[in-house]
Amino acid sequence: DRSDRPWSYTQILQIGEFLYGVMLKHLKLQVPLLTQKRQIEKKKGEDSIFYIVYRTPGKFTEKQLKVHPTVLHFFSHIPQTELEFDCSELPALVPPLPWLSCSTGGYLLNHTDLVRLPFSAREQDSRLRSLAIEKIGGVLDSVNVLNSCPWKINKNVLDLLIDIFQRGGSRQLSVPVSVDNANVVEPLPIEKGLSVDERKRREMAIAYGKKMKSEMFSLWCYELYRLSIANHFRDEIFWFPHNLDFRGRVYPVPPHFNHLGSDVARSIILFAEGKPLGPDGLRRLKIHLINLTDLKKKSSIDERANYADEIMDDILDSADRPLNGRHWWAKSEEPWQTLACCMEIARALRSPDHTKYISHFPVHQVFC
């Protein structure tokens, strides 16, 4: 029974404010974790874990909840061996519930809305819920078709990605580099006796360096999430629940790992249900490969297929020796999808009969 009555926006705010109040009042930090000076200052032998500050980042003053610095320092020294995600941030291990209305469908237990709206858009949400099912039946059917497609992991490409990522990443191969291996030149420190212009230059250089490190760390974390999720599901068949944004565009619900992600994300996902290539399948794989490289944009379909035959030696070398060979695949516009396609072509060519080879590889539909 999923007919629970949803809370209103006002109820969510009031309950959230009450729970924050409970946390502020009752969560305390024991004295042994504090410094000796702070132990002397605190008569009650405890300090609040959370505290409130007021800041004005823009035109309006914001009330922010902050964590005690000692707690942050304590948790920063605890090695984290596992990543935790909400169920709605992961693929589903069972087929998603079909969308029957704007609020019924998606994950089996976690609530998912058909249309992504902010909490404050209550009027739009009520209008969606009041729509007759006859008016949105076609939309629901379309999303349900996408929901019903099972997927699996391309383990060969995933293992290569994990190996490169664990060795520090690679800018040439579009694998985010960790901050420790980035070889970022540290800016000169601000010292006494500097001229006004020199001080400004150094301040700007320091700010730019911090910005670059922050962006690199963000990309590294995002890739860590994606590869960790893919590795967790490496032996599973899974599904991506889909919903709509406010413009009506369809997206997978899991944000970190899905088939509409970057080149890396698309390269490690395969259809779970394979089909024989048939008489034209290998040719379509070759054309798809050349389309990924972006080398023959102005050429005809037949010319692209012929070009793939001309460079078949490079294609097979990429499949057999991706990291130690001639690296033809690495020069592609979409290198990791190109490598995955090279491996699929190699397997098809080396099968007893390529027309009967069962392929799980997704091919972009660009053919007439």
Residue, then its C-alpha position, 0 to 999 in steps of 0.5 A: d500500500r503506497s497511498d500514504r498521504p504526503w506531508s505539506y511543505t509547511q509540515i516538512l519545515q515545522i518538523g525539520e525545525f523541531l528536529y534541529g532544535v532537539m539536536l542543538k539542545h541534546l547533542k553534546l561533546q564530552v570534555p575528554l575530546l576537547t583541548q585542556k584549555r577548553q576543559i577548564e573553560k567549560k564548567k559543565g564538562e560538555d560542549s554543543i556539537f552543533y551551533i548556529v551562525y548567521r551569514t550574509p552570502g548575498k542580499f539576505t541573511e541566512k541561518q546556518l547550522k555548523v558542526h563543532p571543529t573538534v568533531l570535524h577534526f575527529f571524523s577527518h582522521i577516521p579512515q572511510t572504507e565504505l561509501e553509503f548512498d540512499c536507495s534512490e541514488l542507486p540502480a534498482l535490482v528489480p524492475p521498477l514499478p510502472w508509472l500509474s500516476c504522477s506519484t505511483g511508480g519508480y522504486l519499489l519502496n522509496h517514493t519517487d515523483l514522476v516530475r522533479l519539482p522543488f518542495s516549494a512548487r506546491e501549486q504545480d504539484s497539485r495540478l499534476r496530481s489532479l490530471a486525469i490519467e487519460k491525458i498523461g497515459g502516453v507519457l507514462d507508457s513512454v517512461n515505463v518502456l525506458n524503466s523496463c530495460p535491464w542493464k549490466i556492467n562491461k567488466n573488461v572496461l570497468d577493470l581498466l578504469i579502476d586500475i587507472f583511477q587507483r594509479g592516480g588517474s590520467r588527464q589524457l584518458s579523461v580519468p580524473v586525477s587526484v589532487d595528490n598526483a596533480n603536480v599543481v604548482e604552489p603559488l608564492p606566499i604573501e609576505k611582508g614588504l610586498s607592493v600592492d600590485e604584487r600582493k594582489r597578484r599573489e592573492m589571486a594566484i592563491a585563490y585560483g589554486k584553491k579553486m583548481k584543487s577544489e574542482m579537481f577534488s570534486l571531479w575525483c569524488y564524482e568518479l569515485y562514486r561512479l566506479s564504486i557503484a559500477n563495481h558494486f553492481r558488476d555481477e548484477i542485472f539492474w534497472f534505471p528508474h526514470n522520471l521527468d524534469f519540469r520541461g518534460r525531458v526524461y532522465p534516470v533517477p540515479p544521479h551518479f551512475n546511469h547510461l546518460g552520463s559521460d563517455v566513461a559512464r556509457s562505456i561500462i554499461l551494456f544491455a542485459e538482454g543480448k541479441p544475435l548480430g545478424p548479417d548487418g550487425l558487424r557493419r553497424l558496429k564498425i560504423h558506430l565505432i567511426n562515429l565515436t571517433d568523430l573522424k569521418k563526420k562528412s563521410s557517407i555511411d558506406e565510407r565510414a564502414n570502409y574506413a573501419d576495415e582499413i584501420m582494422d589492425d589498429i582496432l584489434d590492437s586497441a582491443d588486445r593491448p589497450l594500455n600497452g599498444r598503439h593507443w589508437w582508441a585514446k585519440s578518439e573524441e569518445p575514447w572509452q566508448t571507442l575502446a569498448c566498441c573495439m573490444e566488441i568488434a574483436r569478439a565478434l570477428r573471432s567468434p565462429d560465426h559473427t552473424k550468430y554472435i550474441s551482442h549486448f553492446p548499445v549502438h546509437q541509432v543513426f542509420c536510415 
